Amino acid sequence: MELTGAVPALTAAYDVIRQPLGEILPRLSSVLSGLVPHRAAAELSTHCAHSPLKAHGEPEIVDRTTTADLAPLLASGIAGRPWQGTVGFGGAERPVLAVTSDATPRGAVLVLVRDDHTPVDEAVVALVQAMWDLVTSHFERLSAEAVPGALARSRTAAQTRARVIAELGETHAASLTGLLGVLRSRSLDDGAARAAATDLAVSALVELRAEAERDQEIAEEPAGQAFARLAASLKPLVRYSSVRLELAEPENSRTLAADVAHTARAVVRAVLLAVLEQESLTRVHVGWQLDDRELRTTVRDDGPGTLGAGALAPGRVVERLDVLGGRLELDAVPGWGTTVIATVPLGASTTPAADPLTTLGSREVEVLTHLALGHRNRVIAQELHISESTVKFHVANILTKLGVGSRGEAAALFHAAA
């Protein structure tokens, strides 16, 4: 595709970003091949938890490309300042053009493995940079929205990837540790060879650990940093409003899987947009709390206390949480305000819970307790000081989580577990 001129370049850019996610890099490589002839293209995009490294091109290069090839270029690169030179890539020294972008917070790098060492014209380099900035902006928007369908595929792939990495790491570590044990034995001859082999094995173990740490940095995000990104996206929503936004960042400093962080931010933004639609609102509190098992996000307002579950439907809050095994609790008290709590597990469960009631939130357990006593919605609302519509919302969630079709079946499960 000829890219001379603004219109052809914009047309080419549109053609790239309209592709399915798995086809964006191949299409980008094809579009750029006329400007920068290359044998392979590879990207390391830290917004993508399940497959941050992607490569396309000659199998000889693609099959040998690792995160370790791109991570140094990402770490040392400066957004908007492309780099041309020779680096170790795909198992050999190769000429490359590398461009980085800060459109995603932790950066993204695109590497074109070139045919020769001839410098690329600066105008062409600028166009490659612009294309990569556009693509990474597109990626960041998709990850920030945490669309349920894409999120489900991401979570599945991330679990598989994490398991494979762990298994390979354990296998390599066991092999290298066994090799070190043999090499360190004083009963062996040829000390020089033994010393050299020991150094190689130690270096391999160090690199193995470093690779695992790099992978973790790409696939995870510190909780404080994740909340800061959320805060930055929420403040413009109330900038010209009389509503006071109170933010309580998490005290726990642990890291969050990227899909958890994306989902938590998307859910809070959707809830806040619904909350701000209410009248007589003066204050909204947003906070995150973490423990070893889950992230608990809270949005609490001092509005009329009439917000219903239907108001959250446009933001697809429940669907987003369902993908990660999360849950939503809404407590609206007329005259006092509304509290919305979204809870997301921090680790994927590998075995089903023995007790089905463990899938319920604390408020849902309270509602189920009354259901088991035969109470109707009005009585439950009076006892728990919540609205009947909120009771209906909790009952619907209870039936869904327990996989039953009636209040009677839910009550039977409660009695069986008691």
C-alpha positions in Angstrom: 0.0 0.0 0.0 1.4 3.4 -1.1 1.5 5.7 2.0 2.6 9.0 0.4 0.1 11.7 1.4 -2.1 12.3 4.4 -5.2 10.6 3.1 -3.5 7.3 2.1 -1.7 7.2 5.5 -5.0 7.7 7.4 -6.7 5.1 5.2 -3.9 2.6 6.0 -4.1 3.4 9.7 -7.9 2.8 9.7 -7.3 -0.5 7.8 -4.9 -1.6 10.6 -7.0 -0.8 13.7 -10.2 -2.2 12.2 -8.7 -5.7 12.1 -9.4 -8.3 14.9 -6.8 -8.0 17.7 -4.9 -11.0 16.5 -4.5 -9.6 13.0 -3.4 -6.1 13.8 0.3 -6.8 13.9 0.3 -8.8 10.7 -1.6 -6.0 9.0 0.6 -3.3 10.4 3.7 -5.3 9.2 2.1 -5.5 5.7 1.3 -1.8 5.5 4.8 -0.8 6.7 6.7 -3.3 4.5 6.7 -0.9 1.5 8.3 1.8 3.6 10.6 -0.3 5.7 11.4 -3.7 4.2 11.7 -6.1 7.1 11.8 -9.8 7.7 9.8 -9.8 10.9 7.8 -7.5 13.2 7.4 -7.9 16.9 5.6 -6.0 19.7 5.7 -5.9 23.4 2.6 -4.2 24.7 2.2 -4.0 28.4 -1.5 -3.3 28.3 -2.1 -6.9 27.3 -1.9 -9.3 30.2 -2.5 -12.5 28.3 -0.1 -12.2 25.4 2.1 -9.1 25.7 4.6 -10.5 23.1 3.5 -10.9 19.5 5.6 -11.6 16.5 4.9 -12.0 12.8 7.2 -12.8 9.8 9.9 -15.3 9.0 9.6 -18.4 11.2 13.4 -18.5 11.7 13.1 -15.2 13.6 9.6 -15.4 15.0 10.1 -18.8 16.6 13.1 -17.6 18.5 11.9 -14.2 19.6 11.4 -13.8 23.3 10.3 -11.2 25.8 14.0 -10.8 26.7 14.7 -9.5 23.2 12.2 -6.7 23.4 12.2 -5.8 27.1 15.5 -3.9 27.0 14.3 -1.9 24.0 11.1 -1.0 25.9 13.0 -0.1 29.0 15.6 2.0 27.4 13.4 3.5 24.6 11.9 7.0 24.8 8.5 7.5 23.4 8.6 9.5 20.2 12.3 8.9 19.6 12.8 5.9 17.4 16.0 3.9 17.4 17.9 2.3 14.6 20.8 -0.1 15.1 21.9 -3.7 15.6 20.8 -5.8 18.6 20.7 -9.4 19.6 17.2 -10.5 18.4 15.7 -13.9 17.6 19.0 -15.7 18.3 21.3 -13.5 16.3 22.6 -10.0 15.8 20.2 -8.2 13.5 19.5 -4.6 12.2 16.3 -3.2 13.6 14.1 -0.2 13.8 12.4 0.2 17.2 9.6 2.7 18.1 8.1 3.1 21.5 4.9 4.7 22.6 3.6 6.0 25.9 -0.1 5.8 24.8 -0.3 2.9 27.3 1.0 3.8 30.8 3.8 1.3 31.0 4.8 1.7 27.3 4.7 -0.4 24.2 7.5 -1.1 21.7 7.3 -2.2 18.0 10.5 -3.7 16.4 10.9 -4.2 12.7 13.7 -6.7 12.0 15.2 -5.2 8.8 16.9 -6.7 5.7 20.0 -4.5 5.9 21.7 -1.7 7.9 20.9 1.2 5.5 19.4 4.0 7.7 15.7 4.6 7.3 14.7 8.1 6.1 13.6 10.4 9.0 10.2 11.1 7.3 9.5 7.4 7.0 10.5 6.8 10.6 8.1 9.6 11.7 5.3 7.9 9.9 6.1 4.5 11.5 6.1 6.3 14.9 2.7 7.9 14.2 1.2 4.6 13.2 2.5 2.8 16.3 1.1 5.6 18.6 -2.3 5.2 16.9 -2.3 1.4 17.3 -1.2 1.6 21.0 -3.9 4.2 21.7 -6.4 1.8 20.2 -5.1 -1.0 22.3 -5.3 1.1 25.5 -8.9 2.2 24.8 -9.9 -1.5 24.4 -8.2 -2.5 27.6 -9.6 0.4 29.5 -13.2 -0.4 28.5 -12.7 -4.0 29.7 -15.4 -5.3 27.3 -16.8 -8.6 28.7 -16.3 -10.8 25.6 -12.7 -9.7 25.1 -12.0 -9.9 28.8 -13.2 -13.5 29.0 -10.9 -14.5 26.2 -8.1 -12.6 27.9 -8.6 -14.2 31.2 -8.6 -17.7 29.7 -5.4 -17.1 27.7 -3.8 -15.4 30.7 -4.5 -18.5 32.9 -3.0 -20.8 30.3 0.0 -18.6 29.8 0.7 -18.3 33.5 0.5 -22.1 33.9 2.8 -22.8 31.0 5.4 -20.3 32.2 5.3 -21.7 35.7 5.7 -25.3 34.5 8.6 -24.4 32.1 10.2 -22.4 34.9 10.0 -25.2 37.3 11.4 -27.7 34.8 14.3 -25.5 33.8 15.1 -24.6 37.4 15.1 -28.2 38.5 17.4 -29.2 35.6 19.8 -26.3 36.3 19.9 -27.0 40.0 20.6 -30.7 39.4 23.4 -29.7 37.0 24.9 -27.4 39.6 24.9 -30.2 42.1 26.9 -32.4 39.8 29.3 -29.6 38.8 30.0 -28.6 42.4 31.0 -32.2 43.3 34.6 -32.3 44.4 34.9 -35.9 43.2 35.0 -34.7 39.5 38.2 -34.0 37.6 39.1 -31.0 35.4 38.4 -28.1 37.7 38.5 -25.5 34.9 35.8 -27.1 32.9 33.7 -27.6 36.0 34.1 -23.9 37.0 33.1 -22.7 33.5 30.1 -25.0 33.4 29.1 -23.8 36.9 29.2 -20.2 35.9 27.0 -21.0 32.9 24.5 -22.8 35.0 24.4 -20.0 37.6 24.0 -17.4 34.8 21.1 -19.4 33.3 19.3 -19.5 36.7 19.8 -15.8 37.2 18.4 -15.1 33.8 15.5 -17.5 34.4 14.5 -15.6 37.5 14.9 -12.2 35.8 12.7 -13.4 32.9 10.0 -14.4 35.4 10.2 -10.9 37.0 10.0 -9.2 33.7 6.9 -11.2 32.8 5.3 -10.3 36.1 6.0 -6.6 35.5 4.3 -6.8 32.2 1.2 -8.8 33.3 0.7 -7.0 36.6 0.2 -3.5 37.9 0.9 -2.1 41.4 -2.4 -1.4 43.2 -1.4 2.2 44.1 -0.5 2.9 40.4 -3.8 1.3 39.2 -5.8 3.4 41.6 -3.9 6.6 40.6 -4.9 5.9 37.0 -8.5 5.5 38.1 -8.4 8.8 40.0 -7.0 10.6 37.0 -9.9 9.3 34.9 -12.6 10.2 37.5 -11.7 13.8 38.3 -12.7 15.2 34.9 -16.2 13.8 35.5 -16.8 16.1 38.4 -14.6 19.0 37.4 -17.5 21.3 36.6 -19.9 19.8 39.1 -20.7 20.8 42.7 -20.3 17.2 43.7 -17.3 16.6 45.9 -15.3 13.5 45.0 -13.5 11.7 47.8 -10.8 9.2 46.9 -9.4 6.5 49.3 -6.5 4.7 47.7 -5.7 1.1 48.8 -3.3 0.7 51.7 -2.1 -2.7 50.5 0.9 -2.3 48.1 0.5 -5.7 46.4 0.2 -5.9 42.6 -3.0 -6.6 40.6 -3.3 -8.7 37.4 -3.8 -6.4 34.5 -7.3 -7.7 33.7 -8.4 -7.2 37.4 -7.1 -3.6 37.3 -8.8 -2.8 34.0 -12.1 -4.3 35.1 -12.0 -2.5 38.5 -11.4 0.9 36.8 -14.1 0.3 34.2 -16.7 -0.8 36.8 -16.0 2.2 39.0 -16.3 4.6 36.1 -19.6 3.1 35.0 -21.0 3.2 38.5 -19.9 6.8 39.0 -21.5 7.9 35.8 -24.8 6.3 36.9 -24.5 7.9 40.4 -23.9 11.4 39.0 -27.2 11.2 37.1 -29.0 11.5 40.4 -30.5 14.8 41.8 -29.6 16.3 45.2 -26.1 14.8 45.2 -23.3 16.6 47.0 -20.7 13.9 47.8 -19.3 10.7 46.3 -16.7 8.5 48.0 -14.7 6.0 45.9 -12.3 3.6 47.6 -10.4 0.4 47.1 -9.6 -2.2 49.7 -7.4 -5.3 49.1 -6.6 -8.4 51.0 -4.9 -11.6 50.0 -8.0 -12.9 48.2 -9.9 -10.0 46.6 -10.2 -6.4 45.6 -13.2 -4.6 47.0 -14.2 -1.4 45.3 -16.8 0.9 46.9 -18.8 3.8 45.5 -20.9 5.5 48.2 -23.0 8.7 47.7 -25.3 10.9 49.8 -28.0 11.1 47.1 -31.7 10.3 47.3 -31.0 6.5 47.8 -33.2 5.4 44.9 -30.6 4.1 42.6 -31.6 0.7 41.2 -29.7 -2.1 39.5 -31.2 -1.0 36.1 -29.2 2.2 36.2 -26.0 0.2 36.0 -27.0 -1.9 33.0 -25.7 0.5 30.4 -22.2 0.2 31.8 -22.4 -3.6 31.7 -21.1 -3.7 35.2 -22.5 -7.2 36.1 -21.3 -8.7 32.9 -17.7 -7.4 33.4 -17.6 -8.8 37.0 -19.0 -12.1 36.0 -16.1 -12.8 33.6 -13.7 -12.6 36.6 -15.9 -14.4 39.0 -16.7 -11.1 40.8 -19.9 -9.9 42.4 -21.9 -6.7 42.8 -23.8 -5.5 45.9 -26.1 -2.5 45.8 -27.6 -1.0 48.9 -29.9 2.0 48.4 -31.6 3.5 51.4 -34.1 6.3 50.6 -33.1 9.6 52.1 -29.6 8.3 53.0 -27.8 7.4 49.8 -26.5 4.4 47.9 -23.6 2.1 48.4 -22.3 0.0 45.5 -19.7 -2.6 46.2 -17.9 -4.5 43.4 -15.7 -7.4 44.6 -13.1 -9.0 42.2 -11.1 -12.2 43.2 -7.4 -11.6 42.9 -6.7 -15.2 41.8 -8.5 -17.5 39.5 -10.1 -20.4 41.3 -9.0 -23.8 40.0 -11.5 -25.9 42.0 -15.2 -25.3 42.7 -16.2 -24.2 46.1 -17.4 -27.0 48.3 -20.1 -24.8 49.8 -22.2 -23.0 47.1 -23.0 -20.3 49.6 -19.4 -19.1 49.6 -20.1 -17.4 46.2 -22.5 -15.0 47.9 -21.7 -11.6 49.3 -22.5 -10.7 52.9 -25.7 -8.8 52.0 -26.8 -11.7 49.8 -26.4 -14.1 52.6 -28.6 -11.9 54.8 -31.3 -11.9 52.1 -31.0 -15.6 51.6 -31.4 -16.2 55.4 -34.7 -14.4 55.3 -35.7 -16.3 52.1 -35.0 -19.5 54.0 -37.4 -18.3 56.7 -40.2 -17.8 54.1 -40.1 -14.0 54.3 -41.4 -12.0 51.3 -39.6 -9.1 49.7 -41.5 -6.4 51.7 -40.6 -8.1 55.0 -37.0 -8.5 54.0 -36.8 -4.9 53.0 -38.2 -3.8 56.3 -35.8 -6.0 58.3 -32.7 -5.0 56.4 -33.7 -1.3 56.0 -33.4 -1.5 52.2 -35.8 -1.0 49.3 -37.9 -3.7 47.8 -36.2 -3.1 44.4 -32.8 -3.7 46.1 -34.2 -7.0 47.6 -35.3 -8.1 44.1 -31.8 -7.3 42.8 -30.2 -9.4 45.5 -32.6 -12.3 45.0 -31.9 -12.4 41.3 -28.2 -12.5 42.0 -28.7 -15.2 44.5 -30.6 -17.4 42.1 -28.0 -16.9 39.4 -25.0 -17.6 41.6 -26.5 -20.7 43.2 -27.7 -22.0 39.8 -31.3 -22.5 40.9 -34.6 -21.4 39.4 -36.7 -20.5 42.4 -36.7 -19.0 45.9 -37.6 -22.4 47.3 -34.6 -24.1 45.7 -32.3 -21.4 47.1 -33.9 -21.9 50.6 -33.3 -25.6 50.3 -29.6 -25.1 49.5 -29.3 -22.8 52.5 -30.9 -25.4 54.9 -28.7 -28.1 53.4 -25.5 -26.1 54.0 -26.6 -25.0 57.5 
